[in-house]
Amino acid sequence: MRWLFSIAVLSLALSSLRAADTAAVKLADGFQCPVGTDGKGYYKARGMQPNGHLGEDWNGNAGGDTDLGAPVAATAHGVVLFARDFRLGWGNVIIVRHAYMEGAQVAYVDSLYGHLDQILVREGDQVARGQKIGTIGNCHGMYPAHLHFEMRKNLRIGMARSAFPRDYSCYWNPTEFVAAHARLEGGGRVAAVPVNTFVAYNGPADLESALSQAGGGAPAGRAPLTPANPNTAPSANSHLRLRDYKIDPFEDMRKFGY
């Protein structure tokens, strides 16, 4: 009986560990543009450029600050991993992690929404495609109002962009990714996504530490369906643990060419 008790304790410990490092989310049934009616009423003022601008800037057709306060929608089903004011060149930022079917495998991708006026979700929240998660902002008056939108292959970047290659090895072209994944199979089924993958980063002063952490290699961004039954969620998901980020008062995207 003692060995049965030991096995039960070990099983419970492993279950707790898995629950702390994964979150159950609905597989994406498709991806969409995060502004307008799938982009209608908006134009892409600035596109993605490897080793330069790593996302897209979306502006309302009327220009200026006419889109200030307009809705920002989740590009797909997912879980919120970051929802904070990162100050200066970033302002209010949301990062959502998504799971989707790529052939016979589950793939993962992070979407980032920057310079927001309002954050309407909290870290750990489950969100649905098209759900209003924030509003377009101007980074506390630093820029004309617009949405900065990124899609990341690398699940470790978080806010430590300077610690990772600034090219297609870590990032997707957002418009191309959304267009190629507008409709997906398996949407609504449940899969487990990894969380707590971001390297610790508190701005440029921590860059050396972030580079050291990033040197360990990034997740491939793919994994088989977990658990075996894709319609079953991991247990104890309510205990989702998220890394505690400090506010960075230093990073200025203009200084780093972002």
FENLIN-V843533 format. One record per residue. N is the residue number from 1. RES is the residue in one letter. BURIAL is + if it has 16 or more other C-alpha atoms within 10 Angstrom, else -. Layout:
n: [N,N]
res: [RES,RES]
burial: [BURIAL,BURIAL]
//
This chain:
n: [1,2,3,4,5,6,7,8,9,10,11,12,13,14,15,16,17,18,19,20,21,22,23,24,25,26,27,28,29,30,31,32,33,34,35,36,37,38,39,40,41,42,43,44,45,46,47,48,49,50,51,52,53,54,55,56,57,58,59,60,61,62,63,64,65,66,67,68,69,70,71,72,73,74,75,76,77,78,79,80,81,82,83,84,85,86,87,88,89,90,91,92,93,94,95,96,97,98,99,100,101,102,103,104,105,106,107,108,109,110,111,112,113,114,115,116,117,118,119,120,121,122,123,124,125,126,127,128,129,130,131,132,133,134,135,136,137,138,139,140,141,142,143,144,145,146,147,148,149,150,151,152,153,154,155,156,157,158,159,160,161,162,163,164,165,166,167,168,169,170,171,172,173,174,175,176,177,178,179,180,181,182,183,184,185,186,187,188,189,190,191,192,193,194,195,196,197,198,199,200,201,202,203,204,205,206,207,208,209,210,211,212,213,214,215,216,217,218,219,220,221,222,223,224,225,226,227,228,229,230,231,232,233,234,235,236,237,238,239,240,241,242,243,244,245,246,247,248,249,250,251,252,253,254,255,256,257,258]
res: [M,R,W,L,F,S,I,A,V,L,S,L,A,L,S,S,L,R,A,A,D,T,A,A,V,K,L,A,D,G,F,Q,C,P,V,G,T,D,G,K,G,Y,Y,K,A,R,G,M,Q,P,N,G,H,L,G,E,D,W,N,G,N,A,G,G,D,T,D,L,G,A,P,V,A,A,T,A,H,G,V,V,L,F,A,R,D,F,R,L,G,W,G,N,V,I,I,V,R,H,A,Y,M,E,G,A,Q,V,A,Y,V,D,S,L,Y,G,H,L,D,Q,I,L,V,R,E,G,D,Q,V,A,R,G,Q,K,I,G,T,I,G,N,C,H,G,M,Y,P,A,H,L,H,F,E,M,R,K,N,L,R,I,G,M,A,R,S,A,F,P,R,D,Y,S,C,Y,W,N,P,T,E,F,V,A,A,H,A,R,L,E,G,G,G,R,V,A,A,V,P,V,N,T,F,V,A,Y,N,G,P,A,D,L,E,S,A,L,S,Q,A,G,G,G,A,P,A,G,R,A,P,L,T,P,A,N,P,N,T,A,P,S,A,N,S,H,L,R,L,R,D,Y,K,I,D,P,F,E,D,M,R,K,F,G,Y]
burial: [-,-,-,-,-,-,-,-,-,-,-,-,-,-,-,-,-,+,+,+,+,+,+,+,+,+,+,+,+,+,+,+,+,+,+,+,-,-,-,-,-,+,+,+,-,-,+,+,-,+,-,-,+,+,+,+,+,+,+,+,-,-,-,-,+,-,+,+,+,+,+,+,+,+,+,+,+,+,+,+,+,+,+,+,+,+,+,+,+,+,+,+,+,+,+,+,+,+,+,+,+,-,-,-,-,+,+,+,+,+,+,+,+,+,+,+,+,+,+,-,+,-,+,+,-,+,+,+,+,+,-,+,+,+,+,+,+,+,+,+,-,-,-,+,+,+,+,+,+,+,+,+,+,+,+,+,+,+,+,+,+,-,+,+,-,+,+,-,-,+,+,+,+,+,+,-,-,+,-,-,+,-,-,+,-,+,+,-,+,+,+,+,+,+,+,+,+,+,+,+,+,+,+,+,-,-,+,-,+,+,+,-,+,+,-,-,-,+,-,-,+,+,-,-,+,+,-,-,-,+,-,-,+,+,-,-,+,-,-,+,+,+,-,-,-,-,-,+,-,-,+,+,-,-,-,-,-,-]
//
